[in-house]
Amino acid sequence: MNTKIDALFATLRGLVSDQTRDLALAMAELRAAKAERDTARQSLRAAEQDCDDMQSINSDLRTVNARLVADLDAAMERLNHAESIIMQ
C-alpha cells in the first residue's frame, strides 16, 4: 500500500512539475507578447509623428509654391508691361 501511495505522490509531483513548466512557458510567451505590443505601439507613435511632420512640411511647401506662383505672375506682368513699353 505504501508503494502505491509513493507512486501516486511521484505521479502527482510529475504533474505539478509539468504544470509549473507549462505555466513558466506561458508567462514567458506573455512577456514576449507584451514586449512586442509595446514595440508596436512605439512604432505606431513614431509613424504618427512622422505623418504629422510630413503634413506640416506639405503645408509649408504648398504655401511656398503659392508664393512662387504669385511671384512668377507678378514677374510675367512686369515683363509684359516692359515689352509693351519697348514695342511702342
Secondary structure, 3 states (H helix, E strand, C coil): CHHHHHHHHHHHHHHHHHHHHHHHHHHHHHHHHHHHHHHHHHHHHHHHHHHHHHHHHHHHHHHHHHHHHHHHHHHHHHHHHHHHHHHC
